[in-house]
Amino acid sequence: MNRSNYPRVGRGMVRYEAAPLWVMLSVSPNAAYLYVLLTAHLAEDLTPTGDDIADLMGFKQASSVEPYIQELENIGAVAIFDGKVVVHRDPLDSYTGPRSVSDHYARRDEADPRGSE
């Protein structure tokens, strides 16, 4: 196999997770970071505790994460069933927020036309 045909990035293949734009454009930076952390845990088939997530986010108490879980729940990015967090990659049909960067700018400019000058 000729590896020279494969693209190379930096030092090699480092595992990473990302949040979909519809999530990133609809919640606070901390909530988007939480989404990425939850996705990373799912990718490794891990079930973090609230304390685990709080620690990764730099908080001392699991309760500090709750507002960010709520933000993600409000847009349909996560759901909680029987104490388990379900992470959704795609928005619900009822989601009405921005789905792309250009959509975000269009909505912003529509809300405040002076901002586009």
N, C-alpha and C positions, 0 to 999 in steps of 0.2 A: 504494500500500500504506500502510495506516495503522499507523505504528510505535507509536502510543500503546497498542496492545493487547499489546505485547510487554513482558515483565518486564525491569526494568533492575536490574543489580547493580553497586554501586560506580561506577567510572569507565567501565565498558564490558566488553567481552568479552576477558578475559585467559585464556590457555590454562592449564589446570591438569590435574594427574593426581591420582588418589587410590588408596589401597589398599583392597581389599574388607575388610569387617569381619572375616571369617574369618581373614584374614592378620594384620590389626592386633591381634587379640585372642590370637594364637597365637605371636607372636615378639617380640623386643626392639624398642624404638623404632628402633635403628639398622638392624635388619633390615627393618622396615616402611619406613623411609626409602629403603633400598636398593631395595626392591620398586618404590617410586614412581619412583625415578630410572631403573630399567630400563624401566619402562612408558613413561616420557617419551621415552626414546631410541627405543623401538620405534615410538611414535606418529609420530616424525619420520624413521623409517626410517634411524636411525643405529646404528652398531655401535661402542659404546665399548670402549676397552681397560680393563684392570684399573687402569692408572694414571689414566685419565680418571675412573673411578668413585671411586677413592681420593681424588683431588683434590677432587671435588665433596662428598665426605663429610668432608673435612678431615684426611685421613690422608696420610702421606708415601709409603707403600709400598702397592702393590696387595695384598700379602699380608695387610694389615690388614683387608681386606674379606672374606677367606675365611671367617671364622667366621659372618658374616652371610649369606653365600651358603649355607653349610651349614644354618643355621636354616631358610632358605626351602626348601631341598631337602628337609629332614626333614619338612616339612608338605605337600610336594607343590606349593608355590607356584611353584617354578622347577625346571627340569630342564636338565641340560647334556648336549648331544649333539654329538660332534665339535668340542668346544671352544666351541660356541655355546650361549648361554643362551636357553631357551624359558620364557616367562612365562605362567603359567596364571591366568586370571581366576576360574575356578570350582574348587572343591575336588575332589579325587579322590573316587570312591565310597568308598574306604577311609578317608577323613579322619574322625576322631572328635572333633576339637576343637570349640570353640564356633563357632557360625555367626552369632550375634547378641549384642547387649549383654545382653539378658534371659537368654539361654542362658548367658553367662559368669557372671552373678550367681547363677543357679540352681545351676550347677556349684560355684561358690565356697561358697555356703551349704550345699550338700549335703556338701561336703568338711569344712566347719567350721560346724556349726549355730550355734555361739556368735557367729559373725561377723554373723549376720542380726538380732541383738537390738539 
